[in-house]
Amino acid sequence: MSQDTIKFAYWVPNVSGGLVVSKIEQRTDWGIDYNRKLAQIAEAAGFDYALSQVRFTAGYGAEYQHESVAFSHALLAATTRLKVIAAVLPGPWTPSVLAKQIATIDHLTGGRVAVNIVSGWFKGEFTAIGEPWLEHDERYRRSEEFITALKGIWTTDNFTLRGDFYRFHDYTLKPKPLQQHPEIFQGGSSRAARDMAARVSDWYFTNGNTVEGVKAQIDDLQAKAAANHHKVKVGVNAFVIARDTEEEARAVLAQIIDQADPEAVNAFGDAAKQAGKSSPEGEGNWAKSSFEDLVQYNDGFKTNLIGTPQQIAERIVALKAVGVDLVLAGFLHFQEEVEYFGRKVLPLVRELEQRKVAAKTAAVA
Ligand SMILES: Cc1cc2nc3c(=O)[nH]c(=O)nc-3n(C[C@H](O)[C@H](O)[C@H](O)COP(=O)(O)O)c2cc1C
């Protein structure tokens, strides 16, 4: 069990349409003014990280998309403590360009940038930008080499790699990033995703799931990581609907699903399920998602952070007890709900964490 306090990240809405594929009103905006203010609110509310999204074309709505590395830098420039995770895809990015970009941003922002290495699920997007579409496990083999290259460039001089996808010869990056190496996140649920996390990533992000589902994934991941002598932390996605009463929160969920855009949800579902099933064992993200689950495109309802602040805080502490280190939160009305979360939910989480520590200490004494 993790001894530290659980960390919080929020999804940066840098693509249009919010985080649910529904016609319900979403008081959010993908533009920079809204996002700068949101980052400042999140930092004041006690969030540790912001996660940007990488997207080159529309797929389920998401008609407009700001580029993630540039956008992350703007959010870092507008804050002082928040860490911002820039999402990138091997393919369009090469490790040489990304290592350099991130090293510079790290210097510009006092060492607060991180990266999310996204392996890709959306074939239409790759076709649109003229990138070859590798088969599922090949995408992960490439991502692993990408991460190995990034770490090598960031931490050593005279870096040499003769890989299947990337080659470096006696390369020394100057300046190196301020942080020893900026944290490396990755997403995915498939066997290949977990195996990569158990070997090279600092953080493993998974789609929303029940506590039991998350536990099964974490047990599997951590057993493999231990065998590899590798340390990896875990973040879980959740769509948070915190309201003063449970009825209000449940009513909001019902409205989101009632007003779901079936065409867009089904178009996303077709692409996502193809991606989920295309991993050899068929356990990729979305392989088991229902229509309702897909309305939040990373299965965020399944985590069930929907209810009163007290209910949500208790569920977060239950997630922590099975090995979750970070909750990645999405919201309907970002600015107002991030503020509410910081004021009402976070203090309860800290209180429950304190009580657990005190109970443990008393049991030992
Ligand atoms: C928290 C999280 C964030 C993700 N962010 C992005 C993103 O910004 N862009 C993208 O194309 N895919 C994103 N993905 C998709 C994953 O990188 C991966 O392609 C997908 O989960 C399918 O993986 P699997 O088949 O291994 O389960 C994200 C996944 C998770 C869990």
The ligand as a MOL file (V3000), in Angstrom:
LIG
                    3D

  0  0  0     0  0            999 V3000
M  V30 BEGIN CTAB
M  V30 COUNTS 31 33 0 0 0
M  V30 BEGIN ATOM
M  V30 1 C -5.1980 8.3490 -18.9190 0
M  V30 2 C -5.0380 8.0730 -20.3700 0
M  V30 3 C -4.7180 9.1210 -21.2240 0
M  V30 4 C -4.6190 8.9140 -22.5890 0
M  V30 5 N -4.3800 9.9780 -23.4190 0
M  V30 6 C -4.3990 9.8010 -24.7500 0
M  V30 7 C -4.2680 10.9190 -25.6340 0
M  V30 8 O -4.1170 12.0650 -25.2230 0
M  V30 9 N -4.3110 10.6700 -26.9710 0
M  V30 10 C -4.4770 9.4050 -27.4810 0
M  V30 11 O -4.5160 9.2540 -28.6930 0
M  V30 12 N -4.5880 8.3380 -26.6650 0
M  V30 13 C -4.5650 8.5020 -25.3180 0
M  V30 14 N -4.6810 7.4190 -24.4990 0
M  V30 15 C -4.7450 6.0660 -25.1020 0
M  V30 16 C -3.5810 5.1530 -24.7480 0
M  V30 17 O -2.3260 5.6830 -24.9650 0
M  V30 18 C -3.6870 3.8190 -25.4970 0
M  V30 19 O -3.5090 3.9980 -26.8570 0
M  V30 20 C -5.0370 3.2120 -25.2730 0
M  V30 21 O -5.2800 3.2180 -23.8980 0
M  V30 22 C -5.1550 1.7870 -25.8150 0
M  V30 23 O -4.2610 0.9920 -25.1550 0
M  V30 24 P -4.3920 -0.5870 -24.9860 0
M  V30 25 O -4.8580 -1.1510 -26.2750 0
M  V30 26 O -2.9990 -0.9810 -24.6410 0
M  V30 27 O -5.3180 -0.8460 -23.8440 0
M  V30 28 C -4.7860 7.6070 -23.1140 0
M  V30 29 C -5.0810 6.5460 -22.2420 0
M  V30 30 C -5.2090 6.7610 -20.8900 0
M  V30 31 C -5.5470 5.6040 -19.9960 0
M  V30 END ATOM
M  V30 BEGIN BOND
M  V30 1 1 1 2
M  V30 2 1 2 3
M  V30 3 2 2 30
M  V30 4 2 3 4
M  V30 5 1 4 5
M  V30 6 1 4 28
M  V30 7 2 5 6
M  V30 8 1 6 7
M  V30 9 1 6 13
M  V30 10 2 7 8
M  V30 11 1 7 9
M  V30 12 1 9 10
M  V30 13 2 10 11
M  V30 14 1 10 12
M  V30 15 2 12 13
M  V30 16 1 13 14
M  V30 17 1 14 15
M  V30 18 1 14 28
M  V30 19 1 15 16
M  V30 20 1 16 17
M  V30 21 1 16 18
M  V30 22 1 18 19
M  V30 23 1 18 20
M  V30 24 1 20 21
M  V30 25 1 20 22
M  V30 26 1 22 23
M  V30 27 1 23 24
M  V30 28 2 24 25
M  V30 29 1 24 26
M  V30 30 1 24 27
M  V30 31 2 28 29
M  V30 32 1 29 30
M  V30 33 1 30 31
M  V30 END BOND
M  V30 END CTAB
M  END
